[in-house]
């Protein structure tokens, strides 16, 4: 699988310059199906921009890789939970 570039230029992505993963092999964050994500998540743990990274991935529908310390499956759960929370919040209004 081709590894997409993790880093982009632009003012809205300046947080990436402070990420723990700067200089780490991007392939670590895009493991083969069924491979361990432990090492990638360890890089994310304690990263000062972990939340920004996760929000970027969720907002942009990143379907592959570890972003903000979460796998694609974990990010799907977060998205679903947010949708349900919005739906229940709007139903209570």
C-alpha positions as CSV (number, residue, x, y, z in Angstrom):
1,X,0.0,0.0,0.0
2,X,1.3,3.4,-0.8
3,X,1.8,5.5,2.3
4,X,0.2,9.0,2.0
5,X,2.2,12.0,3.1
6,X,1.5,12.7,6.7
7,X,2.6,16.3,6.6
8,X,1.1,19.1,4.6
9,X,1.8,22.8,4.4
10,X,-0.8,25.3,5.4
11,X,-1.8,27.5,8.4
12,X,-4.5,25.1,9.5
13,X,-2.0,22.3,9.9
14,X,0.8,24.0,11.6
15,X,0.3,21.7,14.6
16,X,2.0,18.9,12.6
17,X,5.4,20.6,13.1
18,X,5.1,19.9,16.9
19,X,4.0,16.3,16.5
20,X,6.0,13.4,18.1
21,X,5.9,11.6,14.7
22,X,8.0,14.2,12.9
23,X,11.0,12.2,11.5
24,X,9.4,8.8,12.3
25,X,9.0,6.4,9.3
26,X,5.4,7.1,8.1
27,X,4.9,3.4,7.4
28,X,4.8,2.8,11.1
29,X,1.4,4.6,11.2
30,X,0.0,2.6,8.3
31,X,0.5,-1.0,9.3
32,X,-0.6,-3.9,7.2
33,X,-4.0,-5.3,8.0
34,X,-3.9,-7.3,11.2
35,X,-0.4,-6.0,12.2
36,X,0.2,-4.4,15.6
37,X,-0.5,-0.7,16.0
38,X,1.2,-0.7,19.4
39,X,4.4,1.1,18.3
40,X,2.5,3.8,16.4
41,X,0.2,4.4,19.3
42,X,3.2,4.6,21.6
43,X,4.6,7.5,19.5
44,X,1.3,9.3,19.8
45,X,1.0,8.8,23.6
46,X,1.9,12.0,25.3
47,X,2.2,14.0,22.0
48,X,1.3,17.6,22.6
49,X,-0.8,17.7,19.4
50,X,-2.5,14.3,19.8
51,X,-6.0,15.9,20.0
52,X,-5.4,18.2,17.0
53,X,-4.2,15.2,15.0
54,X,-7.3,13.1,15.9
55,X,-9.6,16.0,15.1
56,X,-7.9,16.5,11.8
57,X,-8.4,12.8,10.9
58,X,-12.0,12.8,12.0
59,X,-12.8,16.0,10.2
60,X,-11.1,14.8,7.0
61,X,-12.5,11.3,7.0
62,X,-9.1,9.6,7.2
63,X,-9.8,6.0,6.6
64,X,-6.4,4.5,7.0
65,X,-3.6,4.7,9.6
66,X,-3.1,5.7,13.1
67,X,-4.0,9.4,13.8
68,X,-4.1,10.9,17.2
69,X,-3.4,7.6,18.7
70,X,-6.4,5.9,17.2
71,X,-7.0,3.3,14.5
72,X,-9.5,3.8,11.8
73,X,-12.0,1.5,13.7
74,X,-11.5,3.6,16.9
75,X,-12.1,6.8,15.0
76,X,-15.3,5.4,13.5
77,X,-16.6,4.7,17.0
78,X,-15.8,8.3,18.0
79,X,-17.6,9.6,14.9
80,X,-20.7,7.4,15.6
81,X,-20.8,8.5,19.3
82,X,-20.6,12.1,18.3
83,X,-23.5,11.7,15.8
84,X,-25.6,9.9,18.4
85,X,-24.8,12.6,21.0
86,X,-25.8,15.4,18.5
87,X,-29.0,13.5,17.6
88,X,-30.0,13.0,21.2
89,X,-29.0,16.6,22.0
90,X,-31.2,18.0,19.3
91,X,-34.1,15.7,20.3
92,X,-33.9,17.1,23.8
93,X,-34.2,20.7,22.6
